[in-house]
Amino acid sequence: MTKISWKEKLAHFSELVMLKHSVFALPFIFIAMLVAAKGWFGWKLFVLGIFAAVSARNFAMGVNRYLDRDIDILNPRTQNRPSVDGRVSGAQMVWFILINALMFIAVAFFINTLAFALSVPILIILGAYTFFKRFSAAAHFILGISLGLAPIAGVVAVSGDITLWSVYLALGVMFWVAGFDLLYSLQDIEFDKAHGLHSVPSRFGAQNTMYIASVLHLLAIVLWAGFVYEADLGMFGKLAVCFSAGMLVYEHSIVHKDFTKIDKAFFTVNGYLGFVFLLLIVAEVM
């Protein structure tokens, strides 16, 4: 049997949880922290914020991959995942899930009392997505809530409370994520129908799904505009909302033209949206 180096094993775990896709949640944590602090919030919270975001996402993705092995092995799109092809064993995934859960709770402890009190409830919500899609099409919104917790966590870390503007920002993230997850799930519409899995596309069809995603993304823009107004942000904050609206329009134009371009719409467009939103907020508060 060929011995696997630690670098190869690390690469397998990175692929397991799609570590590079942490880009979706990270910008909105730091957006909330920057606005709450009205500028730079310090290196301590910066480092703790990264560890909190990465460990929370690793936990959620680990739970998802572990519990979805019976589904993923049947789907041609997911049969090559490390959790399915044996590169990461079930026992290794369980340890990975536990370590990241404990890391998240420990990081929350070092942030403040409210963050620590919320750490376990947040983990429960993060882990709920996998269970929901077994019996409800509302799973897309559970995923949205999971990432929508990021800005709430950010403002809690800085100020120890939850502000109205952070709720607007979080709800915007929730609808944004739920909307692009609807578009992403179009890839599996036939598979979901054949295997009795619950998703909006399998229940309502492709065209209705794209319409619902459009409505969710419109709500996201409205709520982000509410965030900018409530937080009393200026020109760069408004530009962030306008840029996001343009990127979402572009995303929907890609998917409407060709379902095979969903990966481009999902990863590239949404990755840029969060990153540029963050840069514009940095320019605003600095």
Secondary structure, 3 states (H helix, E strand, C coil): CCCCCHHHHHHHHHHHHCHHHHHHCHHHHHHHHHHHHCCCCCHHHHHHHHHHHHHHHHHHHHHHHHHCHHHHCCCCCCCCCHHHHCCCCHHHHHHHHHHHHHHHHHHHHHHCHHHHHHHHHHHHHHHHHHHHCCCCCCHHHHHHHHHHHHHHHHHHHHHCCCCHHHHHHHHHHHHHHHHHHHHHHHHHHHHHHHCCCCCHHHHHCHHHHHHHHHHHHHHHHHHHHHHHHHCCCCHHHHHHHHHHHHHHHHHHHHHHHCHHHHHHHHHHHHHHHHHHHHHHHHHHHC
